[in-house]
Amino acid sequence: MLETQDGAFIYYEDHGTGKPIVLIHGFTCSSKFFRNNVSELSKDFRVITMDLRGHGNSSKVLCGHSIPQYARDVRALLEHLELYDVTLLGWSMGGSVVLDYWRQFLDNSRLSKLILNDNSLFPFSPEDWNAHRYKNYNYAAANAEIIELYNNPFAHARNSSRSWFKNGVASDADLEWMSKESLKIPPGIAAAIFSDFLNRDSSQILPSVTIPTLVLAPGDSKKKIKACEYYVSKLSKGYIDYLDDGHTAFYTQPEKFNKLIIDFLVDK
């Protein structure tokens, strides 16, 4: 556990040796979602996973649930572990955390590369590139999801877990453990970070990124591919690869995913 300056306790794991890569999970998820990746990646790299505040095993403090504060928690962990030459990978909402880290600390980032894995960088955006279901400031739908979070968190966790798989096809075992992991974040905390995430335009940060950045696009959605290709077009050193799977391609296709990560870390 790492204690932050404002009193949150951040759970993290540290595996392997070599150049460090820090894996940042998405909304209502945790570091356990990378369990099919850590073992392989840590054969050649130092792999650090963390639970964002309020998520997973991290403390359920009622303060600091914003993308900028989550990014500062990442910074606190890098300083605590004295990490430099770091690759930051952000999946889903984690991509916004990674980019906000760059925005805040670009003058002394400690980073060498970024990886953006299937992200919605401004969910409320009205722009053509946006693939999120809450496009064009769909507050009605967003508030309906927040109400479901409070009224039926079990159904919300189950429905969310199913939606992360291609065509909603997932085993009962996967739905069970992912749902349980998602339920570790209290509804009030989930609503707070969800609202911040929807309103925040992280795509504006992309042109400022000066280090090599890999964008991973899911192959199951033409709209999401369009968004990822838009992100790459805004990067000065952007690369893109495609995974023919759903939102959890890193979990369902770990061999392909891990190879893409390793190749990027070694060759770019």
C-alpha positions in Angstrom: 0.0 0.0 0.0 1.0 3.6 -0.8 -0.4 6.4 1.3 -1.0 9.6 -0.7 -0.6 13.1 0.7 -4.4 13.4 1.2 -4.6 10.1 3.1 -5.8 7.6 0.4 -4.2 4.2 0.4 -3.3 2.9 -3.0 -2.9 -0.9 -3.6 -0.2 -1.9 -6.0 1.7 -4.9 -7.1 5.3 -5.0 -8.5 6.5 -7.9 -10.6 9.7 -8.6 -12.5 12.7 -6.5 -13.4 13.8 -4.3 -16.2 12.2 -1.3 -17.8 9.0 -0.4 -16.0 5.5 -0.6 -17.5 2.6 0.6 -15.3 -0.9 -0.7 -16.2 -3.9 1.5 -15.4 -7.3 -0.1 -15.4 -10.7 1.3 -16.3 -13.9 2.5 -14.6 -15.1 0.1 -11.8 -12.3 -2.3 -12.6 -9.0 -3.1 -10.9 -5.5 -4.4 -11.4 -6.8 -8.0 -11.4 -8.1 -7.4 -14.9 -4.5 -7.6 -16.2 -4.0 -11.1 -14.7 -3.5 -12.7 -18.1 -0.8 -10.1 -19.0 1.4 -9.6 -15.9 3.2 -13.0 -15.9 4.3 -12.9 -19.6 5.2 -9.2 -19.6 7.2 -9.5 -16.3 9.6 -12.0 -17.9 11.4 -9.1 -19.6 10.0 -6.0 -17.9 9.2 -4.6 -14.5 5.4 -4.6 -14.4 3.5 -2.5 -11.9 -0.3 -2.6 -11.5 -2.4 -0.5 -9.2 -5.9 -0.1 -8.1 -7.1 3.5 -8.6 -8.4 5.1 -5.4 -11.9 3.8 -4.5 -11.4 0.8 -6.8 -10.3 -2.8 -6.0 -8.2 -3.0 -2.8 -7.5 0.7 -2.6 -9.2 2.6 0.2 -12.7 4.0 -0.3 -12.0 7.6 0.6 -14.8 10.0 -0.4 -12.4 12.6 -1.8 -10.3 13.0 -4.9 -12.4 11.1 -7.4 -11.4 13.0 -10.6 -9.1 12.1 -13.5 -6.5 14.7 -12.5 -6.3 13.3 -8.9 -6.0 9.8 -10.2 -3.1 11.0 -12.3 -1.5 12.5 -9.3 -1.9 9.2 -7.5 0.0 7.6 -10.4 2.8 10.2 -9.9 2.9 9.4 -6.2 3.5 5.7 -7.0 6.2 6.4 -9.6 8.0 8.6 -7.1 7.5 6.1 -4.3 9.0 3.3 -6.4 11.7 5.7 -7.9 10.7 4.8 -11.4 12.1 6.4 -14.5 11.9 5.6 -18.3 8.4 4.4 -17.6 5.8 3.2 -20.1 2.2 4.1 -19.0 -0.6 2.0 -20.3 -4.2 3.1 -19.8 -7.2 0.9 -20.7 -10.6 2.5 -21.1 -11.0 5.3 -18.6 -7.3 4.7 -17.7 -6.3 6.3 -21.0 -7.7 9.6 -19.7 -5.7 9.1 -16.5 -2.5 8.5 -18.5 -3.0 11.6 -20.7 -3.8 13.8 -17.7 -0.6 12.5 -16.1 1.3 13.8 -19.2 -0.5 17.1 -19.0 0.4 17.7 -15.4 4.0 16.4 -15.4 5.3 16.7 -19.0 8.2 18.8 -17.9 9.5 16.0 -15.7 7.3 13.1 -16.7 9.6 10.1 -16.0 8.0 8.6 -19.1 9.4 7.2 -22.3 6.3 5.8 -23.9 2.5 5.7 -23.7 0.0 3.1 -24.6 -3.7 4.0 -25.1 -5.9 0.8 -25.0 -9.4 1.2 -26.4 -10.3 4.6 -24.9 -13.1 7.1 -25.0 -11.2 10.3 -24.4 -14.3 12.6 -24.3 -17.4 10.5 -23.8 -19.8 13.5 -24.1 -18.1 15.0 -27.2 -20.5 15.9 -30.1 -17.7 15.4 -32.6 -18.0 12.8 -35.4 -15.0 10.8 -34.1 -16.7 10.1 -30.8 -18.0 6.5 -30.5 -19.2 6.6 -26.9 -22.9 5.8 -26.2 -23.2 9.1 -24.4 -22.1 11.2 -27.3 -23.4 14.7 -27.7 -23.9 15.3 -24.0 -26.5 12.6 -23.4 -27.1 13.5 -19.8 -30.4 11.5 -19.7 -28.6 8.2 -20.4 -25.7 9.0 -18.1 -28.0 9.8 -15.2 -30.0 6.7 -15.9 -26.7 4.7 -15.5 -25.9 6.5 -12.2 -29.4 5.6 -10.9 -28.8 2.0 -11.8 -25.5 2.1 -10.0 -27.3 3.1 -6.8 -30.5 1.1 -7.2 -29.1 -2.2 -8.5 -25.3 -2.4 -8.3 -25.3 -6.1 -8.9 -27.2 -5.8 -12.2 -25.0 -2.9 -13.2 -21.8 -4.9 -12.5 -23.1 -7.9 -14.4 -24.3 -5.9 -17.4 -21.1 -3.9 -17.6 -19.0 -7.0 -17.4 -20.9 -8.7 -20.3 -20.6 -5.6 -22.4 -16.8 -5.7 -22.3 -16.8 -8.9 -24.4 -17.3 -9.1 -28.1 -21.0 -9.5 -28.9 -21.6 -9.8 -25.2 -20.4 -13.4 -25.2 -18.6 -14.3 -21.9 -18.4 -17.4 -19.7 -20.3 -17.5 -16.4 -16.9 -17.8 -14.6 -15.6 -14.5 -16.2 -18.8 -12.7 -15.5 -18.8 -13.8 -11.9 -15.3 -12.7 -11.0 -15.4 -9.4 -13.0 -18.8 -8.5 -11.4 -17.4 -9.2 -8.0 -14.4 -7.0 -8.7 -16.6 -4.2 -10.1 -18.7 -4.2 -6.9 -15.6 -3.3 -4.8 -16.2 0.4 -5.7 -19.1 1.9 -3.7 -21.9 3.4 -5.9 -21.2 7.0 -4.7 -17.6 6.8 -5.6 -18.4 5.3 -8.9 -20.9 8.0 -9.7 -18.3 10.7 -8.8 -15.5 9.5 -11.1 -18.0 8.5 -13.8 -19.4 12.0 -14.0 -15.9 13.6 -14.0 -14.8 11.2 -16.8 -17.8 11.9 -19.0 -17.3 15.6 -18.9 -13.5 15.8 -19.3 -12.0 16.3 -22.8 -8.7 14.3 -22.6 -8.4 14.3 -26.4 -7.2 17.9 -26.3 -4.0 16.6 -24.6 -3.0 14.4 -27.6 -1.2 17.1 -29.6 1.1 17.9 -26.7 2.4 14.3 -26.4 6.0 14.2 -27.7 6.9 10.5 -26.8 6.1 7.4 -28.8 2.4 6.4 -28.2 0.7 3.2 -29.3 -3.0 3.3 -29.8 -4.8 -0.1 -29.6 -8.1 -0.3 -31.3 -10.8 -2.9 -30.8 -11.7 -4.7 -34.0 -15.4 -5.3 -33.1 -16.5 -1.7 -33.7 -16.0 0.5 -36.7 -17.0 3.6 -34.7 -14.3 2.8 -32.0 -11.7 2.2 -34.8 -12.6 5.7 -36.2 -12.0 7.2 -32.8 -8.7 5.5 -32.3 -7.5 6.6 -35.8 -8.5 10.1 -34.9 -6.4 9.9 -31.7 -3.4 8.7 -33.8 -3.8 11.6 -36.2 -3.3 14.1 -33.3 -0.1 12.5 -32.1 3.3 13.4 -33.4 4.7 10.0 -32.7 1.6 7.8 -32.9 1.3 4.2 -33.9 -1.9 2.1 -34.1 -2.6 -1.7 -34.0 -5.9 -3.5 -34.1 -7.3 -6.3 -32.0 -10.2 -8.2 -33.4 -12.1 -8.5 -30.2 -14.1 -6.5 -27.6 -13.2 -4.1 -24.9 -11.3 -6.8 -22.9 -9.1 -8.0 -25.8 -6.1 -7.9 -23.5 -7.8 -10.5 -21.4 -9.4 -12.7 -24.1 -6.4 -12.6 -26.5 -3.5 -12.2 -24.1 -0.9 -13.8 -26.4 -1.6 -11.3 -29.2 -1.9 -8.4 -26.9 1.2 -9.2 -24.9 3.2 -9.5 -28.2 2.0 -6.1 -29.4 3.1 -4.5 -26.1 6.5 -6.2 -26.1 7.2 -5.3 -29.8 6.3 -1.7 -29.1 8.5 -1.5 -26.0 11.4 -3.1 -27.8 11.2 -1.6 -31.3 9.7 1.9 -31.1 
